[in-house]
Amino acid sequence: MPKIMEMDSSQVAEAAAQGALCIAVIGCGWMGLPTALLFAETGAKVIGVVKSEEEASLLNQGIATVAEPGIEPLLRKHVESGRFKVTLDAANAASQADAILIIVPTHVGRGKKPDYSAIVDASRNVGRGLMKGSLVIVESTVGPGVTEEVVKFELEEVSGLKAGVDFGLAYSPIRASAGRVFRDLTSYPRILAGFDERSFHAASSLLSLIVKGGIIKVKDIKTAEAVKLFENIYRDVNIALVNQLALFCEAAGIDVVEAINAANTQPFCHLHRPGMGVGGHCLPSNPYFLLEKARKLKVNLDLVRAARRINDSMPFHTIKLITAALRSCGKTLKGSHVAILGVSFKEEVKEHRYSPSIYVAERLMRRGVKISIYDPFFTPEELSVPGVRIAPTLESCVEGVDCILLAVAHEKFKSLDLNLLAKLVKMPAALVDGRQVIDPIKAREAGFVYAGIGRGLVVA
Ligand SMILES: NC(=O)c1ccc[n+]([C@@H]2O[C@H](COP(=O)([O-])OP(=O)(O)OC[C@H]3O[C@@H](n4cnc5c(N)ncnc54)[C@H](O)[C@@H]3O)[C@@H](O)[C@H]2O)c1
């Protein structure tokens, strides 16, 4: 069989279908595991690489380590068929693979500086096993320049091979969101850039096996790296804008939801929804990847920085609303008991990394508040937040509390029986809506003091 760099797209598809193509996926988390399984579905042999023995052991037993809908049966299927195996040894996986996908985490560390240590580690390990004629595709989210300045450098240094001559190199960001990863990975158009033309074609042939939404070629790798950051910065800035407008609405006595819904009937207006904080893996970190590059280029991206600052301030604003609502009940923050409904970083998802709920809970506890949390996506055994009681049911969470904070717009919370909740809490009690889910009039009719982001303390 020719090397992947020499194949055309039909040969790549045929090799996969015959089980003759081997793909190493370095990093099998929220994005890497679904990607690996989609490739296993094409018939390819897939070697997953992870960082911990426990993770490898679970995956090799067919037990999913991420709660992405639809993942368990696919994982079991491909573990049983032998098409998907997981190891800690990236060098060995790379030495067997025609193509290597790097999908390891990228974070911000101290001082909000990008932390590319997993990318460096993965690249070095892949470099140890990299073979002539193989293709490396970086899919982690990174700042412009990282694939060529960091990944390429490490691969070449460790392997002694040359990108574009001995091996192919490409960058293609993952545009999927937790909770709908399979759909997004297959249906969204995929941004792709190659280090050279051959790399682009090989990567395009490979990704086309799973991507049905088409491949969008961009001129070079740094452009592809920037595209992913632009998408998330657009959302972060949009949310920061509506968060500021929400604060204005609170002061002006305007209902932010009514105003945004009406404004969005203008075809060029696409305002998002304000909220008590922006969580998740991407939005709180990705802007800093671009800001770091801009700093080196001496370009001022004030707006991007301001958006981060505004969004990071929303949990504190939420605490102000809780304080004001409790005061209206004749109670103080210190010594009160607050029930937080929802811990996921966004609605309908079982993922609580970088959750604004936990951030708010921790800050409230520092101020002498007792916290209970309930989230329908988690059992108490699956959650552990030091000092917080994780309630098994909604009713047990709100029983005897002074304030309910609605933190996540899960479907279950959109049809709350406010009259029942009013019987369970310690009246007078506050209902603080961090996601504009609850009708302020209905909350007041049920006997609550209501406050909401973009609505403020509704007293009349
Ligand atoms: N989670 C999202 O919603 C999302 C969406 C789009 C893009 N992304 C990007 O995708 C990339 C991966 O994110 P994720 O959410 O899948 O991460 P994750 O934390 O869920 O999973 C990380 C995986 O990488 C492995 N890993 C960590 N360090 C490693 C190393 N040095 N060598 C080999 N394996 C290593 C871990 O064992 C784990 O399997 C990141 O760059 C992220 O920004 C994430």
The ligand as an SDF file (V2000), in Angstrom:
LIG
                    3D

 44 48  0  0  0  0  0  0  0  0999 V2000
  -14.2650   20.7040   24.7360 N   0  0  0  0  0  0  0  0  0  0  0  0
  -14.7490   21.5000   23.7870 C   0  0  0  0  0  0  0  0  0  0  0  0
  -15.9030   21.8970   23.8460 O   0  0  0  0  0  0  0  0  0  0  0  0
  -13.8720   21.8720   22.6080 C   0  0  0  0  0  0  0  0  0  0  0  0
  -14.5010   22.3830   21.4490 C   0  0  0  0  0  0  0  0  0  0  0  0
  -13.6930   22.7260   20.3580 C   0  0  0  0  0  0  0  0  0  0  0  0
  -12.3130   22.6050   20.4350 C   0  0  0  0  0  0  0  0  0  0  0  0
  -11.7390   22.1190   21.5740 N   0  0  0  0  0  0  0  0  0  0  0  0
  -10.2800   22.0140   21.6170 C   0  0  0  0  0  0  0  0  0  0  0  0
   -9.9430   20.6360   21.4530 O   0  0  0  0  0  0  0  0  0  0  0  0
   -8.7380   20.3630   22.1670 C   0  0  0  0  0  0  0  0  0  0  0  0
   -8.9860   19.1720   23.0770 C   0  0  0  0  0  0  0  0  0  0  0  0
   -9.9700   19.5390   24.0310 O   0  0  0  0  0  0  0  0  0  0  0  0
  -10.8590   18.4700   24.8080 P   0  0  0  0  0  0  0  0  0  0  0  0
  -11.9940   19.2390   25.4070 O   0  0  0  0  0  0  0  0  0  0  0  0
  -11.1460   17.3060   23.9360 O   0  0  0  0  0  0  0  0  0  0  0  0
   -9.8390   18.0470   25.9580 O   0  0  0  0  0  0  0  0  0  0  0  0
  -10.0850   17.0060   27.1440 P   0  0  0  0  0  0  0  0  0  0  0  0
   -9.4880   17.6240   28.3460 O   0  0  0  0  0  0  0  0  0  0  0  0
  -11.5040   16.5620   27.1830 O   0  0  0  0  0  0  0  0  0  0  0  0
   -9.2390   15.7100   26.7300 O   0  0  0  0  0  0  0  0  0  0  0  0
   -7.8910   15.7150   26.6590 C   0  0  0  0  0  0  0  0  0  0  0  0
   -7.3490   14.3530   26.2400 C   0  0  0  0  0  0  0  0  0  0  0  0
   -5.9800   14.5340   25.9280 O   0  0  0  0  0  0  0  0  0  0  0  0
   -5.2040   13.6140   26.6880 C   0  0  0  0  0  0  0  0  0  0  0  0
   -3.9240   14.2560   26.9530 N   0  0  0  0  0  0  0  0  0  0  0  0
   -3.6600   15.3090   27.7560 C   0  0  0  0  0  0  0  0  0  0  0  0
   -2.3690   15.6370   27.6720 N   0  0  0  0  0  0  0  0  0  0  0  0
   -1.8090   14.7570   26.7940 C   0  0  0  0  0  0  0  0  0  0  0  0
   -0.5070   14.5690   26.3030 C   0  0  0  0  0  0  0  0  0  0  0  0
    0.4860   15.3720   26.6820 N   0  0  0  0  0  0  0  0  0  0  0  0
   -0.2800   13.5540   25.4450 N   0  0  0  0  0  0  0  0  0  0  0  0
   -1.2840   12.7320   25.0590 C   0  0  0  0  0  0  0  0  0  0  0  0
   -2.5590   12.8710   25.4710 N   0  0  0  0  0  0  0  0  0  0  0  0
   -2.7950   13.8730   26.3380 C   0  0  0  0  0  0  0  0  0  0  0  0
   -6.0170   13.3340   27.9310 C   0  0  0  0  0  0  0  0  0  0  0  0
   -5.5870   12.1140   28.5100 O   0  0  0  0  0  0  0  0  0  0  0  0
   -7.4250   13.2970   27.3220 C   0  0  0  0  0  0  0  0  0  0  0  0
   -7.6430   12.0550   26.7090 O   0  0  0  0  0  0  0  0  0  0  0  0
   -8.3690   21.6570   22.9180 C   0  0  0  0  0  0  0  0  0  0  0  0
   -7.4240   22.3840   22.1930 O   0  0  0  0  0  0  0  0  0  0  0  0
   -9.6860   22.4040   22.9610 C   0  0  0  0  0  0  0  0  0  0  0  0
   -9.4910   23.7960   23.0600 O   0  0  0  0  0  0  0  0  0  0  0  0
  -12.4930   21.7290   22.6560 C   0  0  0  0  0  0  0  0  0  0  0  0
  1  2  1  0
  2  3  2  0
  2  4  1  0
  4  5  1  0
  4 44  2  0
  5  6  2  0
  6  7  1  0
  7  8  2  0
  8  9  1  0
  8 44  1  0
  9 10  1  0
  9 42  1  0
 10 11  1  0
 11 12  1  0
 11 40  1  0
 12 13  1  0
 13 14  1  0
 14 15  2  0
 14 16  1  0
 14 17  1  0
 17 18  1  0
 18 19  2  0
 18 20  1  0
 18 21  1  0
 21 22  1  0
 22 23  1  0
 23 24  1  0
 23 38  1  0
 24 25  1  0
 25 26  1  0
 25 36  1  0
 26 27  1  0
 26 35  1  0
 27 28  2  0
 28 29  1  0
 29 30  1  0
 29 35  2  0
 30 31  1  0
 30 32  2  0
 32 33  1  0
 33 34  2  0
 34 35  1  0
 36 37  1  0
 36 38  1  0
 38 39  1  0
 40 41  1  0
 40 42  1  0
 42 43  1  0
M  CHG  2   8   1  16  -1
M  END
$$$$
